[in-house]
Structures are given as C-alpha cells and as structure tokens.
Amino acid sequence: MSNPTSNPTSNPTSDPTSDPMLDPMLKLALPRAVETALASNPSLQAAGFGVLSAQEKVVQARSGAMPQVHLSGQSSRTTNPMWAFGTKLNQGSITEQDFYPDQLNNLEGITNYASNLSVAWPLYDSGQTWYGLQQAHLNQEAAALFNEHTRQQVIANTITCYIGALFARENKIVIRQISDTARSHLKMVQSRYDGGFVAKSDLLRAQVQIADLEQQLAEAKSQADIAKCRLNVAMGVAGEVNYTLSTPLKAGDPIVGSLDTWISTALSTRPDLKHLALQKQIAQKEIDKSRASRNPSVSLAGNYEINSEDFDDAATNYTIGAIVSMPLFTGGRISAKVREAQMNLNQTKALLRGMEQQICGEIRQAFFNAQSAWERIQVNQAAVGQSRESLRIVKNRYNSGLFTITDLLDAQVMVQQSLTHEIKAVHDYKLAATRLALAAGKIDPP
C-alpha cells in the first residue's frame, strides 16, 4: 500500500535531535511534524503509561501465588485479668504467686512489647490467582494494542491537520493570485474608462470584485492561521509558533487494491478490533474465575512471636498450620457473579460485532471518497488550463471592445474556481487516503 502522503526529506539544515518548534524559521516537513507528534502528543504519552500500568498489574496478579511475609510490632499495657495473665504466659514470666487468688484479683498493670513474624502461603485459592494472572497478561496485550491504535490515530490526525494547513495556505495563494490578476484588469478597465471606451459601471464592477477578493483573502488568512493551530495541537506543541510548511500538496499515487482486500486487511490488522477481541477473552476468563470460586481453597500459615516486658528477657513461641476453606452458602453471591460475568461477555460480543460493521463502513466510505477525489483531480487539472486560456482570450477581446466586463469577470471567477477545485480535490484525496490507511490499521509515519 502506498503512503497517503508524499515523503520529502526534512530541512537538512535543522538539527533532527532538537525540538523543531523552537526555530521560528524552520521549514517543517510532514515527516518531521509526525515525528514531533509521536514524541509530544499527550494522548500517546497517556497510552504509554497505560502499557506500563498493565505490566505492573501482571506483577500484582502473580504475587497472589507467592508466600506473603509480614513483620509487625506492638506495645500494650493492660490491667484486664485475663489479658494480663495471658501476657505473662507469653512472656514466660509466670510464677507460683501468680496463681494466688489475691494476686489474680488485684493485678497491677503489665506492659508487653511483642514482635510478630507471620507467613501465609496460598497453595490453592480456588483458581482466583491463576485466572487473575491470565487476565492480567491479556490486559497487558490489550494495553499494547490500545497504545498502537492511539499511535496510528496521532499519525493520521497529524497528517490530516498538515494537509488541512497546506490546503488553507494554497487557497490563500490562489485568492492572492486572482486578486493580483483582478488588479491588473482594473488598470486595463481604468485605462479604457479614461479613454472613454467603457462606461463607469465597468470600472465600478471591477472595483467591487477586488473588494470581494480582499474579503476572501482576509478569510483565507484566518483559516490558514486556524489550520496551523490545529496542527500544533495535533503535534502536542503548546503556545504560538511560526514555521513554513515545506511538503507540497501533491496527489501522489492512486490507492491500490480492491475494496474487499482493504476490508479483509482491516478486519485482520485493526489494533482496536484486536483490543476488543482480547476484552472478550478477559470476559470469558472472568466467567471461569467466578465459577471456580465455588471450589475449596488451601493455604499454609506460620507465626513466630517474641514477647517481653522490659527487653531484658523475652519469650518466643510459634504456630504453624494449614487452612482449608470451602464456601457452602454465599447467599447467591457467586451465582450472581457468574451471571454478571456472562452478561459482560455478551455485551463485549455485541460491541465486537458492531465494531466489525463500523470498520467495514469506514473502509467503504474512505475507499469511495478516495476514488472520487482521484477522478476529480484528473478532471480539474484539465479544467485549470482551459479556464486560463479562456481568460486570456476574453481579456484580449474585452480590450478590443468585443466582450463586456461581465464576460471578463466571469472568466476570472472561472479561473479561481478551477484552481480552488483542483487543490480541494487533491486535499480530499489525501484526506481520504489517510482515513483509508487508518481504517485498515496500516498507517505508518511518512
């Protein structure tokens, strides 16, 4: 597939490692604009952080199968008889006097400093960790696909805005050229009016046309500034900058391949479609995970404790054991969770079908628009030459008194329209080709 844009080299005098927006005299080529967008666009940066976040979720999910070790410390003082007696037992400081009723009934406060090392190791947690890890890996792949889709959108948006800025600039040039031509015709009309060959109405109509062209030129300048602002936003460049677009607005090569080929390519390569397909797999894993929560869970636990009242002497104890747990009745929670997961899967399947239909529609629209624009380019190229020749003939005949001012003004308008239609057709073709490449998931930096 041919690139939807031409690929001229960047300005050889600029430093490719520097920010191209810092040089107000820079000739900004399309490849450099895309390069700047890929480095600075906030949406792409956010998608990149999403990939890193998904990687950390894999680590978190994997940790569920690892032993969990915790160290804790506690300081307490109590006069509660039961807790005080138990604390002395933990400290290993029980004496015979501690069993006397008077001593038991009139306990003084006791202080305890405890350090605890606990270990818990889930051997089998009803498959929750296993399914969670599979979902985390799928989510990591989905994040990478979302990042790729965002990258392609940034490229396409930058190309689209660059083409729009080129069109606005070329349209301004066309109006300025027509305005210059109209002024030269005004001099001719003024000369004929001064010589008494034409009525004052001819002079007034020529002046009115120039006034109208001046309004068009002012609007064209505004549109060119707006188009540059849009390009700056697409590139992720803040503030007001000034540069010259160096890539020409040319049609390039026609698109190749049949409509069916483009649709097939899109359905097999679109990153966002693959992303949604992974979401479908994640939803299926959630059903399996919810059902597995009915299974028993087995874990090992261990505890090592140190107790002391004044740090001069301490007593230690440990506990080890195994825990088996199985849900017998959860009030319908597990069944509801399974049904919820099934509904989420059905929803994802429906979204997937809808996206496939949407992609086919995007491909068809862009394909037919590109074909139509390409045909208009060929027609308008011939029309430009014909309109210019017509203007030359009309001008000569008007100067000879054979044509009216209306004929001359109409010929000027025809030239302007043919030039505008030509650059509009090229703009539309480049835009359609860019959208077609994006819709197919095959757009790359120019």
Beta strands, then each sheet from edge to edge (+ up, - down):
strand 1: 27-28
strand 2: 68-78
strand 3: 110-125
strand 4: 244-245
strand 5: 297-308
strand 6: 315-325
sheet 1: 1+ 4+
sheet 2: 2+ 3- 5+ 6-
end
